[in-house]
Amino acid sequence: SLAARWHSRTGWAVLCAIVLALVLWLRHFSVILGRADALSQTWDNIFHLSVIRFIASSGSPGPRLPTGLLESSITAFHYPTTWHALVALVLPATGDDILIASNALLIATCGVVWPSSVLALAIALGVRSVPGLLSTAILSASFGAFPFALLSWGAVFPNLLGYACLPALLAVIGGAVSQGSRVGLSLASCILWSVAAVGLAIAHPNALVLLLMLLLPPTVAGVITTVRGAPRYRRAPWLVLSALSACAAIAAWGLLRPNAPTWPPIMDVGSSLAQAALANTLGGPPLWVPAVLTLIGLEAVARRRGTRWFLGSVVIAVVLWVAAAAMPYGQARDLFVGTWYGDPYRLAAPLAILAVPVAGLGAEASSVWFSARIGSWAEADHVIACRVRVAGSLVIVTGILGLTQWSSGTGFAVLRAAATYDLAELRCPPGDRSCLVTEDELVVLRAIPELVPQDAVLLAEPSNGASLVFALSGRRVLRPYIGITPSAAEEVLLDDLATPGPPTVVCQALIDTGVTYVLDFGVQAIDSEDVSHPFHGSLESSDALVPILVKGNAALYAVTGC
């Protein structure tokens, strides 16, 4: 039976494929992270770690968060917090080390969730053989656009989690709706799909919008199938459902847009199409083997009537990528890609997400062709022919493994991601966007729990990494992440705290803010430019402060002069 064959061969092959993918990702992360408590030196990570700490300390999982992550705040904002809540759940098992907890979930997402999800889509497209499934697992750790690029850009962990789950939902929902009324529509299925969609939206809303856009082709295919072959009485439910689904996709595309500026285009149309074809979006050496396997897989998809809808999803992904990468600023660009901040990195990822299962199908087709050719040499002996075919499949899988995992393209993606986890230099080169915390500063941050009381309030600048004291130790800061406007009292401290005296206005500001400690990480900000406020690096002249710990350019002061 089909179930017996699944449990005897395909099921075990899937399990082995997931284990293989995890091993490959552990190898990659040994280079990217280097250590269990590695810190991503990226702009968004300051916010993500702060939200994790807020959820862990308050017990409130979001997605509605108070402004400034202060429970006393009277205003709030919405943010997808599934990633942060999951890390907060892991946190107690790591001895309250937020970096180890965050990295553990990152490895689980890339090494287990993403391969499992993309294998589901590969199976939906027709991959069944052991070589095809193992090759899909290998390819899930080979494309630079996903997940590697989202580690080095941002890092946008909520997007990464949402995108990692997307292929499985596309496989289940797309495979069902593409068959139209030939598949019985049950209430349980609709409820399950709705719950899954809500979960994806909580992971990140633009992952849900992307899923809805990619589901338009199978929806159209289902309508065509229903109109052509179903009795009239069975057409109405499917046509109504399809119309509602299309309206939901278009509405989500138009309404779920962040209130934030969009990123600029980074290349011309021809370059964006060429990079998509060569599987090297966002630069780096071409990924020749994945690119060739993807082309072979697309031909196989086109030949199968039940999976042709997937070509439409690929076209949509390519259009979104070209719009983000090459379309000039304007209303048309905002219309197409405003939901994803107009960000080429976020829209390069769908190309890899769809290419991996197709390339897996191409690997399966290549394995079948190669095994058949070499097996024909021994047709007279069935046993020998069978062994030769198995050897041929092993050659294909081993070749894909070697030509992807040790290729210049995959190596480039790994090293680019690893660069964002390197500790910053004391003076970063111009243009460095991952210039957050130096080794001395990290030592001071690690010492805070032993030097500063739990209920203390610190003055710390977010843009130079000092505000990470909240995420790493749980000590409250006035501004835990970049983008919060300082209060009037904090502005006084930023402008006048270094003044000898101290002035009365400084003492009043200290009282108003409740600040009892000051953390100074100098003038260098995350984007390798100087912070805007002048006191950083010159607080030794203040009569209101006493140094507690000084390590290189990093210093912790206690407020004593008022």
Secondary structure, 3 states (H helix, E strand, C coil): CHHHHHHHHHHHHHHHHHHHHHHHHHHHHHHHCCCCCCCCCCHHHHHHHHHHHHHHHHCCCCCEEEHHHCCCCCCEEECCCHHHHHHHHHHHHHCCCHHHHHHHHHHHHHHHHHHHHHHHHHHHCCCCCHHHHHHHHHHCCCCHHHHHHHHHCCCCHHHHHHHHHHHHHHHHHHHHHCCHHHCCCCHHHHHHHHHHHHHHHHHCHHHHHHHHHHCHHHHHHHHHHHHHHCCHHHHHHHHHHHHHHHHHHHHHHHHCCCCCCCCCCCCCHHHHHHHHHCCCCCCCCCCHHHHHHHHHHHHHHHHCHHHCHHHHHHHHHHHHHHHHHHCCCCHHHHHHHHHHCCCHHHHHHHHHHHHHHHHHHHHHHHHHHHHHHHHHHHCCCHHHHHHHHHHHHHHHHHHHHHHHHCCHHHHHHHHHHHHCCCCCCCCCCCCCCCCCCCHHHHHHHHHHHHHCCCCCEEEECCCCCCCHHHHHHCCEECCCCCCCCCCHHHHHHHHHCCCCCCCHHHHHHHHHHCCCEEEECCCECCCCCECCCCCCCCHHHCCCEEEEEEECCEEEEEECCC
